[in-house]
Amino acid sequence: MRFISAVGIMLILMSNPALGTQGEIPISSSKAKSWYKDDVNSNKYKPSNAHDKDYETFYSVKDGDTEGNFLKLYFSDKYVVNSVDITNRLGTCCSNRFKNTAAFVYLEGENGQETEVKYCGIITDTSEGDNDPTNQNAQTYTIDCGGAVGNMIKIEDQDNGNLGHGISEVKVFGTGLFCQQSLCIQNGYDIVALQPGQTLTSLNRLVKLTLREDGLLQLFCVVKEIWNSGVSVEGDNSPRLILQKDQNLVVYLRENNSTSHIWNTQSSGTNKETKLEVTNIGNLELSRLEDGVILWETKTVCPRRKKCNMSQN
């Protein structure tokens, strides 16, 4: 059993500042199909006004230039997106123009290619609230994105002309990715640790944890399998490795709109924050985050050969 000190845990978290952190997702940049360029100040209604933390400024587009309009808001990294708040410009103007405005989560690749991850939803009713221009909440609309992972939000007109006459602020809420390279952090609710095609990889990149399409969990050192879960089901069953809030690690299958589990660590207990880590020496460890006590482990090490680095962090 390997004990991780509280100092070691803090160093891990400091090296992954976004890991599992919940709250408002910072927007690093934005762009729009167009915006209204005032004769005096061409940047008065620029897209960045929609995320400048100032409700007195707003993004707007010129009449006659609204068809097919969109606003893209970019993050500096991938995040789990839970919801988007869109606030109309303050005052009495244009709240009805938010109707049929939709939000999407996208992934933008290194080559600039954009892939739609999820259609979050659409604003269908702008009449709710007391419409008091001094009541900011009466002009804010929340769209649920259900935990989709992406690095860009696209807000788009779905009605050929409504969007863009005054978006005061857009706020995106979610969490940093729960899993980064060698570890996953569970901090209060169930998270997906692995899906087929994904890996958790040790910091020295020699040890990898994978999940096959048939639900078999495998741990490799270089190319040699050193452990597996021993349970698989024939076929493609959309398996997921879930790190649960009750401290249990479970492989679930999804068949015919129902879900069943085929393997677990039997480590369930009190609802405390936990950490799953693939270590440099070849061990897979599930431990409590607060004190490093190991709840379950594979008790494996890489074979002693030149291709495997036996050093620990």
C-alpha positions, -999 to 999 in steps of 0.1 A, spaced: 0 0 0 14 34 -9 4 64 12 2 98 -3 8 127 20 -14 157 23 14 178 8 16 154 -22 -22 157 -28 -19 195 -27 9 194 -53 -12 172 -76 -42 196 -73 -19 227 -79 -5 211 -110 -41 206 -123 -58 239 -113 -89 233 -134 -94 196 -124 -129 192 -110 -133 229 -102 -169 241 -103 -182 275 -111 -182 300 -139 -160 290 -169 -137 318 -181 -142 330 -217 -109 338 -233 -121 352 -267 -151 356 -290 -162 363 -325 -195 370 -343 -208 369 -379 -210 407 -377 -216 436 -353 -228 472 -355 -199 495 -362 -209 529 -347 -197 559 -368 -179 574 -338 -167 542 -321 -165 511 -343 -159 489 -313 -188 502 -292 -209 470 -298 -182 445 -304 -186 408 -295 -164 409 -265 -189 432 -248 -209 400 -242 -183 387 -218 -167 418 -203 -185 415 -169 -201 449 -175 -239 448 -179 -239 484 -191 -222 474 -224 -236 450 -249 -230 433 -282 -253 443 -311 -257 438 -348 -270 463 -373 -305 460 -387 -305 442 -421 -274 422 -411 -290 398 -386 -299 368 -407 -279 337 -398 -261 357 -370 -241 338 -344 -218 346 -314 -190 322 -306 -174 322 -271 -141 304 -267 -125 288 -236 -88 283 -231 -93 246 -224 -119 219 -225 -146 221 -198 -177 202 -187 -205 227 -196 -236 225 -174 -255 257 -184 -254 290 -202 -269 323 -190 -278 349 -216 -287 383 -204 -305 409 -226 -292 445 -228 -305 466 -198 -335 487 -205 -368 481 -222 -355 474 -257 -354 442 -277 -361 415 -251 -384 398 -276 -355 393 -300 -341 366 -278 -369 343 -289 -356 313 -309 -320 319 -298 -302 285 -294 -270 275 -276 -246 247 -287 -214 232 -272 -186 227 -297 -151 213 -298 -126 232 -319 -95 212 -330 -60 224 -335 -67 228 -372 -96 250 -365 -122 224 -374 -154 228 -353 -174 198 -342 -209 201 -326 -209 182 -293 -244 191 -281 -274 211 -290 -283 226 -255 -316 241 -262 -335 272 -273 -352 302 -258 -389 298 -267 -406 323 -244 -393 358 -236 -424 370 -217 -415 355 -183 -405 378 -155 -418 413 -146 -398 429 -174 -387 456 -150 -356 471 -167 -339 475 -133 -345 438 -126 -316 421 -143 -328 386 -135 -360 392 -154 -339 395 -186 -316 365 -181 -324 332 -197 -307 299 -187 -301 271 -212 -291 236 -198 -262 220 -216 -262 188 -194 -225 184 -188 -213 183 -224 -175 186 -229 -162 213 -252 -141 244 -256 -165 267 -273 -202 279 -269 -221 290 -300 -252 311 -296 -271 312 -328 -302 328 -343 -327 301 -354 -353 325 -367 -335 346 -394 -332 379 -376 -338 379 -339 -304 375 -323 -280 403 -319 -298 435 -308 -283 436 -274 -266 407 -256 -254 423 -224 -236 393 -208 -231 356 -214 -220 334 -185 -211 298 -189 -212 275 -159 -196 241 -154 -165 224 -142 -129 217 -152 -123 182 -166 -124 156 -139 -97 135 -156 -64 147 -168 -37 123 -180 -30 100 -151 -58 108 -126 -95 115 -120 -110 135 -92 -145 128 -78 -157 157 -57 -193 151 -48 -210 133 -77 -206 105 -102 -181 111 -130 -171 92 -162 -135 81 -158 -132 62 -190 -150 54 -222 -138 31 -251 -110 47 -270 -98 68 -240 -69 61 -217 -56 71 -183 -18 73 -187 9 75 -160 30 107 -159 60 87 -173 37 76 -201 46 39 -196 14 27 -179 -20 29 -194 -56 20 -183 -80 13 -211 -117 2 -214 -126 -21 -243 -159 -21 -261 -169 -54 -244 -164 -38 -209 -131 -53 -200 -108 -29 -181 -71 -34 -188 -39 -21 -173 -7 -21 -195 29 -14 -189 42 -5 -223 25 -32 -244 23 -59 -217 -10 -64 -199 -3 -65 -161 -40 -66 -149 -75 -68 -161 -110 -67 -145 -118 -103 -157 -153 -95 -168 -165 -87 -203 -197 -91 -224 -197 -99 -261 -205 -70 -284 -205 -33 -283 -223 -23 -251 -213 13 -248 -194 7 -215 -185 34 -191 -161 34 -161 -178 55 -135 -161 69 -103 -191 72 -81 -197 97 -52 -200 67 -28 -163 59 -35 -171 28 -57 -155 23 -91 -179 6 -115 -181 -6 -151 -216 0 -165 -230 -13 -198 -259 3 -217 -283 -20 -236 -317 -13 -250 -321 19 -230 -312 2 -197 -280 2 -177 -264 -26 -158 -230 -30 -141 -206 -59 -147 -177 -51 -124 -169 -29 -94 -142 -24 -67 -167 -30 -38 -152 1 -21 -185 20 -15 -188 39 18 -193 74 29 -197 101 3 -161 116 4 -140 130 -24 -119 103 -41 -90 101 -66 -83 74 -92 -47 74 -104 -25 53 -127 10 54 -111 44 54 -127 53 20 -111 23 3 -126 -4 4 -99 -40 15 -103 -51 32 -70 -84 45 -57 -79 67 -27 -95 92 -4 -86 127 -15 -85 142 21 -58 119 35 -46 96 7 -58 64 23 -61 37 -4 -96 22 -7 -87 -2 -35 -57 -10 -57 -46 -35 -83 -13 -42 -64 6 -44 -96 40 -32 -107 57 -30 -141 81 -59 -149 117 -51 -140 131 -45 -175 148 -16 -192 117 -6 -211 99 2 -179 108 31 -156 105 19 -120 109 54 -104 80 70 -86 71 106 -85 
